[in-house]
Amino acid sequence: MSDTTFRIVPDETGEVQEEQVVLTPEQMALLEQRRANIAKARLLRGKAQPAPPPPKNKGGRPPNNPRPVSERTVEDVAYTGIAANPGPAERSAPSREAQPEEVVTRVRRDHRDSGWADLPKHLRKSGWDYEWKTIRVYNEPVDPGEMLEVRNAGWRPEKAINWPDLVEPGSPPDAPIERRGQRLYGRPMRLSVEARQEDLQAAYEQQRDKTMAAASGRSATRGEEGIPSGRGVRSIPISVEIEGLAG
C-alpha cells in the first residue's frame, strides 16, 4: 500500500481540490491496526447474528426442502396425518375364505332326547364308574345337604377337559359337565361295588324281616296283628257276647 493519501478540501470558490498528505510509518501502522480491528469486529458481529432462516410453509418446513422422515416432529404428524407416514406394513388377518371350514353335522331329535345322558365309551376311564346327579329342580338348586351326601359317597364332579364332546367349544378346562339340571360325577369302580353290596344286604335283611313277621302274624313295620291282603285290607276278628234268656 502506498504511504501517501489524498485529502479533499473545498476552496473559497466552492470547488473541490485534492491535497496530497504524506503518512509516517507510525501512522501507517496505526491505520493498518484499525483496519484489522474493524474487519475482526465485522466478522464477530456476523457470527453472533446468523442469517435469518428461510421462510417456512404452513407445515413448518422450508419450501422445496422436505425434512427426512427420521427428523419428523409432532407438529408435522399432526399436520400431515398418519397417512403421510404409515410406518411398516402389518400382516393382514386371514380372510374368512382362507380359514378352514367346520364340518357341520346334525343329530336326530329322538337321539338327542333319548341319548343325552349317554357317555362316549372312548372317553371313559378304565376302572371308574360314572353317574348323573341332580343339582337343580325347577331351576332351583337342591339342598346343600344332598350334595354333601353325594361327596361323602365318593363322587367327584367330572371336568370338561376329560369330556370335550359333552361341552361347548372354548369351555374352561375345569368346568363341570352339566345337562338338564344334572351334573356328571365319577368315582372308582371299587367304591360303587361296595355301595351295591351294601344295598343288596339291606334289601335282603328287609325281605327277611317281612317274611318272619308274616309267619308270626305281625306286621314287620308297624307291629300290627294280622297280615294285610293284596288290597291293603286287614281282617279283624269280632266276637259278640249276648246275655239273657233265649226263646
TACORWO-V905486 format. One record per backbone hydrogen bond with DSSP energy under -1.0 kcal/mol. CO is the residue of the C=O (numbers start at 1). NH is the residue of the N-H. If there is no record, write none. Layout:
# TACORWO-V905486
co={CO	CO}
nh={NH	NH}
This chain:
# TACORWO-V905486
co={3	5	7	9	11	15	17	19	21	24	25	26	27	28	29	30	31	32	33	34	35	36	37	38	39	40	41	42	43	44	45	57	61	62	68	69	73	74	75	76	77	81	82	108	109	110	111	120	125	127	129	131	133	135	137	140	143	143	144	145	146	147	148	149	150	151	156	159	163	168	172	173	175	177	179	181	181	182	183	184	185	186	187	188	189	190	191	192	193	194	195	196	197	198	199	200	201	202	203	204	205	206	207	208	209	210	211	212	213	217	219	224	229	233}
nh={23	21	19	17	14	11	9	7	5	28	29	30	31	32	33	34	35	36	37	38	39	40	41	42	43	44	45	46	47	48	49	60	57	65	71	72	77	78	79	80	81	84	85	112	113	114	115	123	128	189	187	185	183	142	140	137	146	147	148	149	150	151	152	153	155	154	186	162	166	171	175	161	160	184	182	135	136	179	133	158	131	156	129	192	193	194	195	196	197	198	199	200	201	202	203	204	205	206	207	208	209	210	211	212	213	214	215	216	218	226	223	219	232	229}
